[in-house]
Amino acid sequence: RKGDAINTLFDQMPEDTTMCLTMVATPQDILESHLNHLAKKAVGETLASEQTLKDVQEARSLIGSAHKLYRGTLA
């Protein structure tokens, strides 16, 4: 944070830095089956499994509201 402005990590990089964003479009039914698989595997009372279930529920809610979800990588 410099002054009143909030800087992102990319703002802190050297001037000629290149950012690469990769988006992979997959059918939503494949994504839903992956979410179902994650939900089945997230068992127990650990923080990781509870957070996974919460994230799966949020993703299902977004898909149910006619939003499209895509996998992405930022490098």
C-alpha distance (Angstrom), angle and dihedral (degrees) to the residues before:
residue distance angle dihedral
R1 . . .
K2 3.77 . .
G3 3.78 116.5 .
D4 3.80 112.2 -45.4
A5 3.82 94.1 -26.6
I6 3.79 125.1 93.1
N7 3.80 112.9 -142.3
T8 3.79 124.6 -153.3
L9 3.79 123.3 -141.3
F10 3.81 90.1 -101.3
D11 3.83 89.6 55.8
Q12 3.80 88.3 58.9
M13 3.83 94.0 54.8
P14 3.82 123.6 99.9
E15 3.81 116.5 -84.2
D16 3.83 99.5 -99.7
T17 3.81 96.5 45.1
T18 3.81 115.2 139.3
M19 3.80 123.0 -144.7
C20 3.81 120.6 -155.8
L21 3.81 120.6 -158.5
T22 3.81 117.3 -169.8
M23 3.81 119.5 -166.0
V24 3.80 121.1 -173.6
A25 3.79 116.7 -160.9
T26 3.79 110.7 -149.1
P27 3.80 128.8 171.2
Q28 3.79 111.4 -91.2
D29 3.83 92.6 -126.9
I30 3.81 89.8 60.9
L31 3.79 88.9 49.8
E32 3.81 90.9 49.6
S33 3.81 91.8 51.2
H34 3.82 89.2 50.2
L35 3.81 89.6 51.2
N36 3.82 89.8 50.0
H37 3.81 89.7 51.4
L38 3.81 91.3 50.5
A39 3.80 91.6 48.8
K40 3.83 91.6 51.9
K41 3.81 91.4 49.5
A42 3.82 94.8 47.6
V43 3.80 98.7 86.1
G44 3.76 130.8 147.0
E45 3.75 133.3 39.1
T46 3.78 100.2 -77.3
L47 3.77 119.8 128.4
A48 3.79 90.5 -117.5
S49 3.81 94.0 55.2
E50 3.81 92.8 44.2
Q51 3.81 91.1 50.1
T52 3.80 91.1 47.0
L53 3.81 91.5 53.4
K54 3.79 90.6 47.5
D55 3.82 91.1 50.6
V56 3.82 91.7 47.3
Q57 3.81 90.8 51.2
E58 3.81 90.7 49.7
A59 3.82 91.6 49.1
R60 3.81 91.1 48.8
S61 3.79 89.5 50.0
L62 3.81 90.9 53.1
I63 3.80 92.6 47.7
G64 3.80 90.0 47.4
S65 3.81 89.6 54.5
A66 3.83 90.1 59.4
H67 3.81 93.9 -101.4
K68 3.79 117.8 141.1
L69 3.80 119.2 -132.6
Y70 3.79 122.8 -155.2
R71 3.78 133.8 -175.9
G72 3.76 114.0 -114.3
T73 3.78 140.8 -179.1
L74 3.78 126.8 -161.9
A75 3.80 116.8 -160.4
